[in-house]
Amino acid sequence: MKMNPITELHHKAMDYADEAMIADARGTGTKAYVRKMYRKAYEIEKEAVMKMSLDSRIPFPRYALIRGAAALAYRAGLFQEAEKMIALC
């Protein structure tokens, strides 16, 4: 069974976020690498947020996806982007 595009984007974003968390926890990635992975995760999650209003077959509430995107932006050091995401709630 194929996932809808928004769910696929969300899962892809979480893969990058997991990579960042693991690298940070194990000390195997530089701060720049960890932020880069969080930034990639944020950009993908933001894409999912922006597509969400176009698709009504979403298995989770829009605000949860927005909140997740804001957290990823924050972890990437993108504080203004995090604020923009929160403003969408």
Secondary structure as UniProt FT lines:
FT   HELIX           5..26
FT   HELIX           31..52
FT   TURN            53..54
FT   HELIX           62..75
FT   TURN            76..77
FT   HELIX           79..87
//
